[in-house]
Amino acid sequence: MLFRTYLATGCALASLSFSPSIAQSAANEAGVSGSAEEIIVTARKRNETLLDVPVAVSAISGDALVRQNINSVREAALLSPGLNIASDGAGRAFVSIRGVGVTLVGTVQPGVGLFVDGIYRPNTAYLNNPLLDVERIEVLRGPQGTLYGKNTLGGAINVITRQPGNQFEGRAQASYAGPDNSWLVSGSISGPVIVDKLAVRVAASHRQQEGFINNVTVGGKSNPLNTDSVNATIRATPSEDVSITINGYYDWIKGTNTPYARVAGPTDYLRTNSFNSRGLTTYKYRGINAKVEAPLDALSSKITLQAAYDLRNTRSPDSDADFGPLNAVRDNGRDRLRTTTTELRLDTDWSDQVTTLVGLFYSRESLRAQLQRTIVIAGNARIAQTDRRLGDTYAAFGTLFWKPNSDWEVAAGLRYDHEDRSAGGSINGVQLPGATLKSDQVQPKLTVTRHWDRRLMTYASVARGYRGGGFNAPNAPFRTYKGDSAWTYEVGTKYAGGGLSLSGALFYNDYKDYIGLNSIAPAVPAGLVTVDLNSGDVESYGVELEAAIKPVPQWTITGSATYMHARLTDSTPYTAVTGRRLSSDRLTFQPDFTFNLASDYVVPVGADTVTFGASVMGKGKRLAATLNQTTPTFLKSYALVNGSVTYAHGSFEIAAFVNNLFNKDYFESYIEKTTLQLAGLPASDLGIIGDRRRYGVRASVRF
């Protein structure tokens, strides 16, 4: 988040890939499985069945997450077609959907929105945070700006936690896996305090693992992870139609960032690095939010008011900024991010044919960061930097739903967003010139839906989404860069019945002012500086399929596949700013295809069951992060196989599982050596290897 000198380019050029640490199993609750007529989602901020929603959406239940040992949104990405999430550290995550909204560095606003219980999370680092007592995850593909606002041009991810009610319920889970001593314990309890009036839920978890990368310079592991989480919900229902919900959470995360190894090339799957420090970083996330829902009978409406305050504190006391055994550059940094959001919605039934959803939105993001850089090879010279960012967003939105009959629906929506952002800071106590950025954007969406019968529907939609711009260092050739935007045209269909659930979509994206991989530009008055920038225009199109079938009652097969052709059609803006050329028209870390296939077979054993599960997921060839002007570096395609055996007795389950059964080597993140060459550092490619084979046991109980 700080002003980045060219020496820090290696950290800045983070990469994006699909995190395949846990692949999809065929639990009935995952993806489109089960009956689409029965699965309830809130993709359009209303309770609707999956079959009724004219959006490409995957719904993943909390039970499916537990059974597959999925503990973060990043890991859950494997259960949704078109969603790519990867990470090169405990506080860094990079995301895109269908190749749109690509987010490669933390200084760029997300292009895919993350929402937890309806509250927007402004930083992709939240994708790594623990999932605790989750009811379901909804992945919405395509621009969602009309209802969800800016930074959803690629799509949106909704995490919905379980709500307390009149039934007392408890859950507990524990798992252990080797060879890296990965273990997890979690539990929750929920029930009424006053029946029909007041209920509470409390959940907590602890997770830790050593990781698979060894530090050969200072010893120990280079990618350990340790997390503690707690959250609680109070839900009051003073009357049948009025509810007041208050949520609070605290996540403590300790891990490392950018544990890159110096490798000889994209097939050198080295699992050691040589940093001069372990680079441990601590993150503290906490927040509180409240939601009030009440009827307005005089207007045939329901009003919803939601507000939240979220905090993040980061502390990284000793990081190796040169990525190697030469003790050249060390960093000591911290930051604090504060976010306030408020939204008011009015959902009105004007008649049996016409309804509307209108609302107002406001958010404020405040970031303060400090970095002390020590140049060891220059006599321990020190550079002290501060960075201050402030952003305000105001929005008004509305959607008209018209159902002329039970078979047809037309939905027309429009959102207006106004954004004010400012930046300032200092270097060695000298205040630097500030900068401001303002934008006014309109995001329309039009959808036409046809229900052929209760099992089959088709839809067609056109929508525009956008992402806000940002700031570069004061010595960059340009202080600000504008946001990017995409028009998406889509047709899709959904079917559910006869033991089969099937959904598919064809899409085309006209992606303008793409904010891609950050790069190098001439500094003012001299030298080089890292910059975020608009790299040009992109055209992408493709097809995605998602299905579940039960050949016999005890056997479920699920799967999904995405083919996407995303290419830069004009990169002259990149060359005009940097004076450099791109070596490929491919988008960084975007594969042309991804797929997953899973099978789940249940064998009755008296009153109990034994379930045999197997899954495979794959990803195509990807372009590595590279500044090479002539020769692109590609990462090989790969497929991972997982398996499990689960014994269930009533509400108790115990399972043995293995992930990455055949110990497949693959890269989670990769930076080609030109970056270090330009920085004047010892040059080599940098890579982070994906998780090795992990095997273990899991037990869970519900009471």
N, C-alpha and C positions, 0 to 999 in steps of 0.2 A: 504493500500500500504506500510505501515511501517513495521519495524521489530516487529513481534508480540510476546510478551511474553505470557506465558501460561495463565496469568490472563485475557488476551484479547480474549481467545478462543471463548467465546460466540458470539462476533462480527464476528470472522473469519468464524465460521461455519454457514454461511448464507445458506438459503435453496432455493430450486427450486420447483416451481409449476406452474400450468397453471392459469393465471390471468383471472378469469371469471367475471370481473366487468361489462362488457357489452357483451351480447351474440349476435349471428348473427341474423339479420333480413333478409327478403327475397327480399331486394331491387334488381332490375334487374341487377344492375351494379356489385354486389358482386360476388366474387369467379368465378365460371365457367359460371355464368348466362349470358344471351345474346347469341349472336352467336359467337362461338369460331373461326369461319372463319373471323370475323370482328375485334376482339379484338387484338390490336397490343401490343406486349411486346418486351423487349430488353434483354431477358434472356441470349442470346448468343452474346450480345453486337452488335447486328444487329436488325433492325426493321423487325419483323416477326409476322405473325398471331399466335395466341395461338394454333391453330390446327396444325401448321407447326413445332412447337418446340418440339423436342423429349426429353423433360425434364418434370418432375412432377412439375408443376408451377401453382400457383393461382394468379390471377390478381384481385385486389380489387380497385375499382374506388374511387376517391376523393368524388364524390357525395354520394356514399354508406357510406363512413365514416361520412359525415355530418349528413345524415339521421339517423344514428345509434348512434350519439353522441360519436363517437370514436375520441379521442384526442391524442393518442400516439400509437406507434408501438406495445407496450405491450398489449394494449386493442384490437388492430386489430388482434392479434394472434388467436382470436376465429373464424376468418373467413377462416382459412387455416387448413386443416387436418395435423396432425403430428407435428405442431409447438407448443411448450410449452414455455411460457414466464411468469415469476412471478417476484415480487419485494418485498423486505422488507424495502424499504425506497426510498426517492425521488431521490437519486443518486445511487441506487443499483438495478440491474436487472439481472436475471439469465435465460438462454435460452438453448434450445436443439431442434433438429429436428429429429424425428424418434428415439429418445434416443441416438443420436450421437452428439458429440460436447458439451456434458453436461458442463455447466459453472456454478459453485456453489459459487465462491468467486471472488471478484474484482481483486485479485492479480494474477489470472490465465488468460492467454490470451483467448479471446472468441473462441468458437468452431463453432459458426455460425456467418458469416460475415454480418455486417450492412453497407449498402452503400446508401448515399444520393446524388442523381444526379451524380452517378458514383464514389463518393469519399468515401473511406473506413473510418469508425469510429472505432478506436481501443479499445473502452471501452464499455461494455454493458450498462453503465448508459445512453447512448444516446437513448436506447429503451424507456425510460420514458419521453423523451423530447416532447414538443408539436408538433403536426402535423399542419402545416400551409400552406394553399393553395396548397394542394397535388393533383396531377393529378391521380396517382395510386400508389399502393404498389404491388410489385411482390415478391412472396415467392417461392424460388427455393429449392426443397427438394433433398437431396443427395449431395455428394461431388461436389463442383464447383471450385476446385483449379486450373484446367487447364486455365480458363479464369479469375478467381477472386483472385487466390492466396491463401496463407496460411490462416489458421483460418477459412476455409469454409468446413471442413470435414463433418459437419452436413448439410450444405446448406448455402444459402445466402438470404438476404432480401434487396430488392432494393426499395428505396423511390424516386419517380420521382415527382418533383414539376412542377406546371404549367408554361409554357413559354409564354412570351408576343408575340403578333402578330399584324396584321394590323387592327384587330377588337377591338374597345373600349369595355371593359367589366368591370363590377363591381360586387362584391359579398359581402353580409353581413349576419351574423348569430348571434343569441343570444339565450341563453337557461338558464333556472333556474330550480333547482331541490332541493327537501328537502328529509329528514329532516335536512341535514347537510349543508344547504345554499351553494349548489354547483352551481356556475354560470360561464358562458362563454360569451364573446363577441369577435367577430373577423370580419375582413373585408379585402378586397383586391381590387385593381384597376389596370387595365392593358390596354395598348393601344399604338398606334404608336406615335413616335415623328416626324419621317420622314417616310412616307409610303414606304414600301418595303425596307427600309434601316436601320431604328433604332426604337426599341420598348423597353418599360420599364414595369415592374411590381413591385408593392409594396404591402406588406401584413403585418398585425399586429394582435395580439390577446392578451387577458387577461383572465386568468382562476384562480379561487380560490374555495376552499372548506374546511370545517371545519374537515371532517372526522368523524369516528364513534367510536374511542377509547378514553376513558376518563382517564386522569391522576388524581388519587385520592390523590396524595401526594402534588403536587404543584398547582393542578387545571388546567383547560383548556383541550384542545384536544391534543392527542399524535400523531395524524397523519394528521395535516393540510397540505394543498398544496396551493401555490401561484406562478403563473408563468406569465411572460410577454415575448412576442416574437415579433420580427420584422425581415423580410427578404426582399430582393430586387433583381431583375434580370434586367440586361441590355443586350439586344441581338442586335447585328449589323449584317447585311447581305449586305456587300459591293457589292456582286454579287450573282447571283442565286444559285451558288454551294458552296459559302464560307460563313461561319457563325462564329461569335465570341460571346461567351456568358460569362458574368461575374455575379457571384452570391455572395451575402454577407448575413450573418445572425447574429442575436444576441438573445440568450435565457437566461433569468434570472429566476432561480428557487429557491424557498425557501420552505423547508419542513423538515421532520425528517427522520432519519435512524434508523432501528432496533427497532421499538416501541413494543417489545415483552412483553406479559403479562405472569406472572407466573401462570401456570394452573396445574390442578390436573391430567390431562390425555387428550388423543386425542378426547374426547367428552365433555370436559369442555370448552365451547365456551365463555370464559370470554372477556368482552369488556372494561375492565379497566386494567391499569397498575399502577405501583407505583414508577416511576422514580423520582430522586431528581432534575431533570432539564427537561426542555422541549426538549432539544437536537436539537434545530433548526440549520439547515445547509443551507448555501447559495452556489449556483452554478452559475457561469457565463460562458456561452459557446458563442464563437463567431468565425467567420472564413470568409475567402474569397477564392473563387476558380474561375478558368477561363478555358474555353474549346474553342479550335480552330478546326474547321472542314473544310477541303478543298480538292478538287480533284487533283490527279496527273494523268492527261490524258495520259501522255507518258507511264505510267505503268498500265493503266486501274485500278487505285487504288483511294481510299479515305484515307487520313491521318487524324488522330485525335490526338491532343496533349492536355492533361489535367493536371492541377497543382492546388494544394490547400495548404492552411495554416490554421490550426485549433487550437484553444486555449480553455482550460478549467481551471478555477480557483475555488477552493473549500475552504470554510471557515466554520469551526465547532467550535465555541468558548467554548461551555460548554456541554459535553455529559456525561451521566451516563454510566460508563463502567461495572457496576456490576449488572445491570438489576433488581434492587430491592430497597426497602425503606431504607436499610442500606446504609448510605452515606459513601461508602468505597473507591471508585475509580472514579475520574473525569478526562476527557480528553479534551484537547484543541488542535485542529489540523487544518492544512491547506495543500493544495497541488496545484501544477501548472503542467498541462500537455500540451505539445506542439507537434503538429504532422505536418510534411511536406510530401506531396505525389506528385509524378509525374508519368505520364504514357503516352507512345507513342504507337499508334496502326496504322497498315497499313492493310487495307482491299482491297484485290486484286482479280479481275476477270481474271483468266487466259484463260478461255473458257466458253462455256455454261455449261460445265460439272464440271469444276474444279475451286474452289475459295479458298483463304487462308486468314487467319487472324493471323497476327504476331505482337509482341509488346515487349516493354521493360518497366520495372517498378522499381521505387525506393521509399522508405519511410524512415523517421526518426521519432522516438518517443522519447521524452525527458520528464522525470518525476522528479520533486523535491518535497519532502514532509517533513513536520515537525510535530512532536507530542510532546506535553508536558503532561505527565501523573502525576497526583497528587494522592498519596496514603494517603487518609485522615485518615484511621485507623492506619497509621504508623507515626503519627505526621506531616502530610502534606509533607511527603518525595516526592521529585520530580525526575522524570526521563525524560530527554530531548533527543529525538531521531530525527535524520535526515535520509532521504533515498533518494538516487539518482539512477535513472535508465536511460539507454540510449540503444536504439535499432535501428539498420540499417538493412534494407532488400533490396536485389537486386534480380531481377527476369527477365527472358526471357521466352517468351511463344509463342506458335503457334498452329493453328488448320487447318487441311486440310479438306475441304468439297468436296466430290465427288458425283455427281449425274449422274449415267450412263444413266438414263432416268427420266421421270417425276414421276415415281412411287417409286424409290429407292434413298436413300442417305446414304452414309457412312461418318462419321466424326471422324477423329483421331487427338487427341490433346496431347500436352506435355508441361509441364512447369517445369522450374528449378528455385528454390529459394535458395538463400544464406542469412543466417541471422547471424548477429553479435550483441550480447547483453552484457551489462556490468552493474554491480551494486556496489554501495558503500554507505557509510553513517557513522554515528557516534552515540554514546550514551554518554550523559553528557560531550560532547566536545572531547571525545576520538575517533579518527578515527578508524574505523573497517576495517578488511581485505576486499578487494574488490573481485569480482568474475566475470568471463566471461563465455559466453555460445555461441558456434558456431554450426551451423547446415547447412547441404546441403541436399536438398530434391528434389525429382522428383515426379511430379503428372501427371500421364497419364489418358486419357479417350478415350474410343472407343464406338461409338454409331452407330447402324444400324437401319434405319427407312424405313418402308414400308407404302406408301399411297395406300390404296385399291381403294378409289375413293375420291372425293372432300370432303366427310363428315367423312371418317373413316381412321384412321392411327394407326399403332402399332410400337413399338420401343423396342430395347434391348440395354442395356449399361453396361459397367463395368468401374469403376473409382476409383482412390485413392485420398484421401485428408489427410491433416495433420494439426496439430496445434503446434505452437512453445512452447518450454519449458519455465522455469522460475527459480526464485531464492527463497531461504529461508533465514532465519535469520542467522547471523554468528555463533551463538551457536547451530545451528541445526546439527544433525549427518551427513547431506549432504547439501551442499550449493546450489546445482542446481538439477533440475529434468528435464528429457527429455520430448519432446513433444509426443503427441499420434497421431495415424493414423488409417485410416479405408479404407478397400477395400469394395466397394458396388457393388452388382450385382442386376440389376433391369430390369424388363419387364413391359411395360405399353401400354395402349391404350387410344385413345380419339375419341369421336364421337360428331358431332353437326349436327342437322337437324330435321325437323318435330316437332319443339317445344321442343326438348330434347337436352341437353348438358350433356355429361357423360365422365368422365375420371377415370381411375383406374390404380393402380400399385401394383406389387408384388416386395418386396425387401429383400435382405439379406446383413447384415453388418458383416464383420470380423474386429473387433475393437480391436486394440493392444495398450498396455501401457496406458490404460484408466486413465485420470486425474480426479479422483472422489472427494468425500467429503474430505476436509482436516482433519488432525488427530493430534494425540499427539505422540511425540517420545522423547526418552531420550536426554536431552541437554548435551552439552559438556562444562565444565567437569562434571556437575551434574544438577539434576533437570529435568524439562520437558519443551518442547517447541512445539508450533504449527507449523505444516509443511504441505505444499502442496506436493503431491507425485503421482507417478504412482501406481494405486491400483491393476492393473492386466489386464487381457484380457476379452473381452466381445463378446458374440454372440447375434445378434438381427436379427429378421426377422418379416415380417408382410405384411399386405395388407391395402391399403387405397382407398377410393372411394369418388368422388365428383360429384354432379349432380345438374341440374336445369331442371324443366319441367313446361310447361304451359298446364294444362289440358284444359283450355279455355283461350281466349286472355287476360281476366282481372285477371287471377289467376296465380301466380308464386309460385312454391314450390322449395326451394333449401335445400341442405344438404350435409354433409360430415361425414365420419367416418373413424377412424383408429384403427386397431388392431395391437399391437406390443408386441412381446415377447422378452424382452431384459434382459439378465442374465449374471452375472459374471461367467466365466468358470474357471478362475484361479486367486485367490486372494493372492497367496503366496508372491508376492512382497510387498503387504501391510503389511503382518505379519512380513516379514523379516526386514522391516524398523522400524515399530512401536512396535513390540513385542506384538501386540494385534490381535484379530480376528474380522472379520466382522460377524454380527449376521444373515445376509441374503445375498443371491446372487442377490437380486433386486437392481436396480440402484435408487439412492436417488431421490424421488419425480417424478419418471417416471411411469405413469399409463399404464396398459396393453391396455386400450381402451379410446378413446375420441369420442364424436359425437356432431353434432349440426343439427337441423332441423328447418326450418323457412317457414312461409306461408305469402303471401302478396296478398290481394284481393282488387281490385280497383273497386269502385262503381261510375259511372258517375252521376253527379248532374248538369244537364244542360251542360254548357261549362266547369264546374269545376269537380274535382274528390275528393272523400274521400277514403283513403286507410286504411284498417284494417290489421295490422301486428302482428304476434305472432311468438315467437321462443323459443326453448329449447336447452340447451347445457348440456352435462354431461361429467363426468370424473370418471374413475375407481379408485380403491383403490391404495394408494401410500405409499411407504416407507418414513417415516420421517427421518430427519437428526439425526443420532444416533451413539454413540460410544459404546453402550452396546454390550458386546461380546456374549451374549447368547439369549437375548429376543428382537426381532425387534419390533418397534412401527409402526403401520400402521394407516394412515388416511382414514376415510370412503369415499366411493364414494358418489357423489352428482350430482344433476341436478338443473339447474336454468332456470326459465321461465321469459321471457320478453314480453312486449306488447306495441303497439302504435296505435294511430289513427291520420291520417294526412289529413288535408284539403289543397288542392292546387288550386290556382287561378292564371293561367298564370305562371309567374316565382316566385310567392310568395307562401310560404308554412308555415303553422302553425300546430304544432303537440302536442299532449299530450302523454306522455310515462311513463312507469314504468319498472324498472329493478329489478330483483330478486323479482318477484311478490309475492311469498309465503314466503318471508323473511327467506330463507334457510340459516342455519348456516353451515359454512365450514371454513377450515383453508387455508390461503394464504401461510403461512410458519410455520415451526414447528421444534424445536430442543429438543431432548430428554434429560433428566436431567443428564445423565452420564457426559456430558460436564462440567457442573457446579460442580459436585462432584469432578472430577479430578482437577479442578481449585481451590479447597478449598473454594468455595463460597457456600452460602446457596442453597441447591439443590432443584430444581423443574423443570418440563418441561417448555419450553417457546413456546408461540404460538402467531401468528398474525392472527386475524380473517378477513375473506373477507368482502367486503362491504355488508351492510344491504340493505333492500328494499329502492330504491331511485325513486321518482316520480316527474315529472315536466312537463314543457312546453318548446317548441323550435320553433323559427321562423327563416326563411331564405328568402332572396330575391336575385334575380340576375337581373342585368340591363346592 
